[in-house]
Amino acid sequence: MIRQTRLVYGVLAAVWVMIIAWQVVEHHRVTESAKTDLRGRAKEIANTLSAFIRGLQFRGAVIPERLEPVLNELVNARTNELVKSGELISIALLNAAGERIAEGGRSLDLGQKDIVQEGERWGRRSVTLGYPVDLGASVTPGGVTNPTVVLPPRRDFTNSLREGGRGFPRREPRTGEAGSSNAPGRATATAANRGVPDDHSHGPEPGPGGPPSWAPPPPPGPQAAEGGRRRPWWARRMDEKEYQSLIEKRALHGLVLAMSTETMRAAAARDLWVRSVIAALASVSVVGLGLAWRSQTRSSELEVRLVRAAELNSRLKDMNLAAAGLAHETKNPLNIVRGLAQMISKQEDTSEEIRQKTREIILETDRVTVQLNDFINFSRPREVHRSAVALSSVVGEVVRALSYDLEEKAIRLQIQNGLPGIEADEQLLRQALFNLLLNAIQAVAPQGEIQVVATKRNSTEAILEIRDNGPGVPPEHRTDIFAPYFTTNQHGTGLGLAVVQQIVLAHGWEIECLPNEPRGAIFRITHLKLAAKS
């Protein structure tokens, strides 16, 4: 049974560990799924923003006055199918060195440069995600791809060019040049030499019949080129060093998004709460199953013990019946011996010595007869026939039967007035009270004191106490005195209190021995059922 119990407990523990591990794995999966969803939304925002920048660029350039308001509006949008409210914190466009070109929303800490290379950095309340900018092909009139550049603000860019001597002077178109009405090369002029659309313009609208006043003149010879590649119109007046510096600082390389993790953390917290409830229920279930198995095991053990006890009781009952029959049959020869001893002692020619011997025989036979009577009484089955019994009446009858013993030792007996009526078997109750009072009479010294007290415990139960001021019962013997043949009296049989306990238990009551302060003992019977008043 112990091995089986250990096996069951081990299985329950293994199941509990599996459930807890499963919940941990599932919570990790849900958290990673929420992170993946957040990454997916950030990727969608990055793709949409890249497409928007492709739409804004013209001739490889993007005007910042047109770009940054859109970035701020995207960050601060309250309702948007692409961005949830408050989820996008900031946007930053970066060059190849990881420096900001343009940004919207809250300023970002870009200490970790590898974020741009499709990396990520998770914080407590936000995540920073980096993506390369997908700007497609930006083709010059010569068919060569140029980088997309976010130009400086219009005024700064123009002033820097003018300060460097490369402003855009007002001039009239010359014969043969692009823009002249009779120019043979007019068909080859590019849109870049004609200016930019209205929303990208750096100056007033072009006048009728010619290029705008701020348009740069074409070079006298072949256009400035870098390795054969033609520059966009806005860079033709720059030298190579200035152009390369501008490309290095203002060419778009990547973008960084800062996303709030509040939604992800809320989803993870909800899932954690659910997983915690499941884990708690699993723990309670496992503990409950363990306790149920323990109770079932104990119940099985108790059933086995009860079966064995029933078998033993059955055997003891048979032995008791046989012993009671033997004791009853032994009484007849003892009566004969006692009668013969009395006859011998009454004969006239009997000597005094023989008379003394016959008196001893009579005393011994009486003692053995009392023991046999107690044994027969103890082995007799207890069948309780309950009825309403006046406790004061039963106590009075028992006191009258013991009046000789009380007077012989001059014992003061105090009986409480108004003893209640109870439900009991009157004959068995009388026998139990007789044994208890006789035990008290034998325990107290001459001129001792005995009390009979009954109190109501509640509206349905009463307590009966037999108190004396004798030597009392030692604490280690207060339970043993109810065992058969246990006695501290040299002249006792050790069955009187055992019979009392049998009667008490047959009624469903309880009896215990308590100390009586300052000296003596109290035999208390509890759970006596009060008789209903008629």
C-alpha positions, 0 to 999 in steps of 0.5 A, spaced: 500 500 500 505 504 501 509 503 494 502 504 491 501 511 494 508 513 493 507 511 485 500 515 485 503 521 488 509 521 483 504 520 478 500 526 480 506 530 481 509 529 474 502 531 471 502 537 475 509 539 473 507 537 466 501 542 466 505 548 469 511 547 464 505 547 458 502 553 461 509 557 461 511 554 454 504 557 452 505 564 455 512 564 452 508 562 445 503 568 446 508 573 448 512 571 442 506 572 438 504 578 440 511 581 439 511 578 432 504 582 431 507 588 433 513 587 428 508 586 423 505 592 424 512 596 424 514 592 418 507 595 414 508 602 417 515 602 414 513 599 407 508 604 407 512 610 409 517 607 404 512 608 398 510 615 401 517 617 400 517 614 393 511 618 391 514 625 394 521 624 391 523 628 384 529 627 381 532 623 387 530 629 392 525 629 397 523 636 400 523 636 408 518 641 408 513 636 405 516 630 409 516 632 416 509 634 417 507 627 414 511 624 419 508 628 425 501 627 422 502 619 422 505 619 429 500 623 432 494 620 428 488 618 433 484 614 428 488 610 423 487 603 420 495 602 419 497 605 426 493 604 432 492 610 437 498 611 441 502 605 438 507 609 434 511 613 438 516 616 433 519 615 426 527 617 424 530 617 417 537 616 417 543 616 413 548 611 412 552 613 418 546 612 422 545 620 423 538 623 423 536 626 416 528 627 418 524 625 424 517 625 427 514 625 434 519 624 440 526 624 439 529 617 439 536 615 442 540 612 437 546 609 441 545 602 438 547 603 431 546 596 428 538 597 429 538 600 422 540 593 419 533 590 421 535 590 428 531 591 434 532 594 441 526 592 446 525 596 452 520 596 458 515 600 455 517 601 447 521 597 442 525 600 437 525 597 430 530 599 424 528 597 417 532 599 410 528 604 406 525 601 400 525 607 395 525 603 388 529 605 382 531 613 382 533 614 374 537 620 372 536 622 364 542 618 363 539 612 366 543 611 372 541 610 379 542 616 384 541 615 391 535 619 394 537 625 398 532 629 403 535 636 401 536 641 407 530 646 408 529 650 402 532 657 405 538 653 408 540 650 401 539 656 397 543 660 401 549 655 402 549 655 394 549 662 394 554 663 399 559 658 395 558 662 389 553 657 386 547 661 386 542 661 381 543 668 377 537 670 373 539 670 365 535 670 359 536 663 354 541 663 349 540 661 342 541 654 341 540 653 349 534 649 352 529 653 353 530 658 346 524 658 341 528 656 336 533 651 339 535 645 336 536 641 342 530 643 345 527 636 344 533 633 349 532 638 355 530 634 361 524 635 366 530 636 371 532 642 367 525 645 366 524 645 374 520 641 379 513 640 380 509 645 384 509 642 390 517 641 390 519 648 387 524 652 390 521 659 387 516 662 383 512 659 377 516 659 370 514 665 366 510 664 359 515 662 354 521 660 358 524 657 364 523 659 371 528 665 373 531 661 378 533 655 373 540 653 373 544 655 366 546 649 362 554 648 362 558 650 356 560 643 355 558 636 357 554 636 364 558 635 370 559 627 371 561 623 376 564 617 373 560 618 367 553 618 371 549 625 370 547 628 377 540 631 378 539 638 376 539 641 383 547 638 384 549 640 377 552 647 380 556 643 386 563 641 385 565 633 387 566 634 394 560 638 396 556 633 392 559 627 395 558 630 402 551 632 401 550 625 399 553 622 405 549 626 410 543 627 406 542 620 402 536 616 405 539 609 408 534 607 413 528 608 418 527 607 425 520 606 428 519 606 436 513 602 437 509 602 444 509 595 447 503 597 451 498 593 447 503 587 447 504 587 454 496 588 456 495 581 451 501 578 455 498 580 462 491 577 460 494 571 458 499 570 464 492 571 468 489 566 464 495 561 465 495 563 472 488 561 474 489 554 470 495 553 474 492 554 480 486 550 478 491 544 476 495 545 483 488 545 487 486 539 483 492 535 484 492 537 491 485 535 492 486 528 488 492 527 493 488 528 499 482 524 496 487 518 495 490 519 502 483 519 504 481 513 500 487 509 503 485 511 510 478 508 509 481 502 506 485 501 511 480 502 516 475 498 513 480 492 513 481 494 521 474 494 522 473 487 518 478 484 523 475 487 529 469 485 527 472 478 526 475 478 533 469 481 536 465 475 534 470 470 537 471 474 543 463 474 544 463 467 543 468 466 548 465 471 553 458 467 552 462 460 553 466 464 559 459 466 562 456 459 562 462 457 565 462 462 571 454 461 571 456 453 572 461 454 577 456 458 582 453 452 583 458 448 586 460 454 590 453 455 593 454 447 595 461 448 598 458 455 602 452 451 605 456 445 607 461 450 611 455 453 614 452 446 616 459 444 619 459 451 623 453 450 626 454 443 629 454 443 637 460 438 637 464 442 632 471 445 635 472 452 635 478 451 630 473 448 625 468 453 626 474 458 624 476 455 618 468 454 616 468 462 616 474 463 612 471 458 607 464 462 607 468 468 606 472 466 600 466 463 597 462 469 597 468 473 594 469 468 588 461 469 587 461 476 587 467 476 582 463 471 578 457 475 578 461 481 576 464 477 570 457 475 568 454 482 568 460 485 564 459 479 559 452 480 558 450 484 552 447 491 553 440 492 549 438 499 551 430 500 551 430 508 552 424 511 556 423 518 560 426 517 566 426 521 573 433 522 575 432 524 582 428 518 583 433 513 580 438 516 584 434 516 590 433 508 589 440 507 589 442 511 595 437 507 599 440 501 597 447 504 599 445 507 605 448 501 610 455 503 606 454 510 607 452 510 614 458 505 616 463 510 614 459 516 616 459 519 609 455 526 607 451 525 601 449 531 597 444 531 592 442 537 587 435 539 588 431 539 581 435 533 577 432 533 570 429 528 567 433 524 561 431 519 556 435 512 558 434 505 560 432 505 567 435 499 569 442 500 566 442 507 568 440 504 576 446 499 575 451 505 572 449 510 578 450 504 583 457 502 581 459 510 581 456 511 588 459 505 590 466 506 587 466 513 590 464 510 597 470 505 597 474 511 595 473 516 600 475 516 607 470 516 613 466 522 614 468 524 607 463 527 602 460 525 595 456 530 591 451 528 585 450 534 581 446 535 574 446 541 569 443 543 563 448 543 557 443 546 552 436 546 551 437 538 549 443 535 553 445 535 560 451 533 564 451 528 570 457 528 575 459 524 581 464 528 585 468 526 591 473 528 596 477 522 596 485 521 594 483 522 587 485 518 580 493 519 578 493 523 571 496 516 568 490 512 570 484 516 568 483 512 562 486 505 564 480 505 570 475 504 565 479 498 562 476 491 565 480 488 571 484 494 572 483 497 579 487 500 585 482 497 590 485 491 594 478 488 595 475 490 588 474 486 582 476 491 576 469 490 573 465 496 576 467 502 572 468 497 566 461 496 566 459 503 567 463 505 561 459 499 557 452 502 559 454 509 558 457 507 551 451 503 549 446 510 550 451 514 546 454 518 552 461 519 554 464 518 561 471 521 563 475 522 570 477 529 572 480 532 578 476 535 583 479 541 586 482 541 591 482 534 592 478 528 589 475 525 583 469 527 578 466 522 574 462 526 568 457 523 564 456 528 558 451 528 552 445 525 556 438 527 552 433 531 556 426 528 556 421 532 553 416 535 557 409 532 557 
